[in-house]
Amino acid sequence: MNHNYFTYITTNKSRKVLYTGMTNDLRTRLEQHKEDAMGAKKTFAGKYNCYYLVFWERHQYVNYAIEREHEIKGWKRFKKVALINEFNPEWRFLNDEVD
């Protein structure tokens, strides 16, 4: 059985703030981040308008996605930026490319 879990990084429009998360439904999670940013701002991603996807990885097992999320969250910003630059050098917003 194939499972899909995602570790991802979002940013705000000015690309100043980074948010790292994990989910099993990336499209829905991005919509939730955007809804929170436009409304109640209950989460970090909502408060800082971090709903623009700039990096993502797919994992078959949930524990791999969780471990990777924790690993990336522990990094300093420069290391996260290097990861994004390797994956998405133009820092394009990838929300519309998620299937």
C-alpha positions as CSV (number, residue, x, y, z in Angstrom):
1,M,0.0,0.0,0.0
2,N,1.4,3.4,-0.9
3,H,1.1,6.2,1.6
4,N,2.0,9.8,1.0
5,Y,3.3,12.1,3.7
6,F,4.9,15.4,3.1
7,T,7.5,17.6,4.8
8,Y,7.2,21.1,3.5
9,I,8.3,24.7,4.0
10,T,6.1,27.7,3.4
11,T,6.9,31.4,3.5
12,N,5.1,34.7,3.4
13,K,4.9,36.9,0.3
14,S,8.1,38.8,1.1
15,R,9.9,35.5,1.8
16,K,11.1,36.7,5.2
17,V,9.5,34.1,7.4
18,L,9.8,30.3,7.1
19,Y,7.4,27.7,8.4
20,T,8.2,23.9,8.4
21,G,5.4,21.3,8.7
22,M,4.3,17.8,7.8
23,T,1.0,16.5,6.5
24,N,-0.5,13.6,4.6
25,D,-2.6,16.0,2.4
26,L,-0.4,18.9,1.2
27,R,-3.0,20.7,-0.9
28,T,-5.5,20.7,1.9
29,R,-2.9,21.8,4.5
30,L,-1.9,24.7,2.3
31,E,-5.5,25.8,2.0
32,Q,-5.8,25.6,5.8
33,H,-2.7,27.8,6.2
34,K,-4.2,30.3,3.8
35,E,-7.6,30.3,5.5
36,D,-6.0,30.9,8.9
37,A,-3.9,33.7,7.5
38,M,-7.0,35.4,6.0
39,G,-9.1,34.8,9.1
40,A,-8.4,34.0,12.8
41,K,-4.6,33.8,12.6
42,K,-4.6,31.1,15.3
43,T,-1.3,29.4,14.2
44,F,2.2,30.5,13.5
45,A,1.7,30.0,9.7
46,G,-1.5,32.1,9.9
47,K,-0.1,34.8,12.0
48,Y,2.9,35.4,9.7
49,N,0.9,34.6,6.4
50,C,3.1,31.6,5.6
51,Y,1.0,29.8,3.1
52,Y,3.3,30.1,0.0
53,L,4.9,26.7,-0.7
54,V,8.6,26.9,-1.5
55,F,9.8,23.3,-0.7
56,W,8.3,19.9,-0.2
57,E,9.4,16.3,0.1
58,R,7.3,13.1,-0.2
59,H,7.7,10.3,2.2
60,Q,6.2,6.8,2.2
61,Y,6.2,6.4,6.0
62,V,4.8,8.9,8.5
63,N,7.7,8.5,10.9
64,Y,10.1,9.5,8.2
65,A,8.1,12.7,7.5
66,I,7.9,13.5,11.2
67,E,11.6,12.9,11.7
68,R,12.5,15.1,8.7
69,E,10.2,17.9,10.0
70,H,11.9,17.9,13.3
71,E,15.3,17.8,11.7
72,I,14.5,20.8,9.5
73,K,12.9,22.7,12.3
74,G,16.1,22.4,14.3
75,W,18.2,24.0,11.6
76,K,19.3,27.6,11.5
77,R,17.7,29.8,8.8
78,F,20.8,29.7,6.5
79,K,20.5,25.9,6.3
80,K,16.8,26.0,5.5
81,V,17.5,28.6,2.8
82,A,20.2,26.4,1.3
83,L,17.7,23.5,1.1
84,I,15.1,25.7,-0.6
85,N,17.7,27.1,-3.0
86,E,18.7,23.5,-4.0
87,F,15.1,22.5,-4.6
88,N,13.6,25.8,-5.9
89,P,16.4,28.3,-6.7
90,E,13.9,31.0,-7.8
91,W,11.8,30.6,-4.7
92,R,8.7,30.2,-6.9
93,F,5.5,29.7,-5.0
94,L,4.6,26.1,-5.8
95,N,1.1,25.9,-4.4
96,D,-0.5,25.4,-7.9
97,E,1.9,22.6,-8.7
98,V,0.8,20.3,-5.9
99,D,-1.2,17.3,-7.1
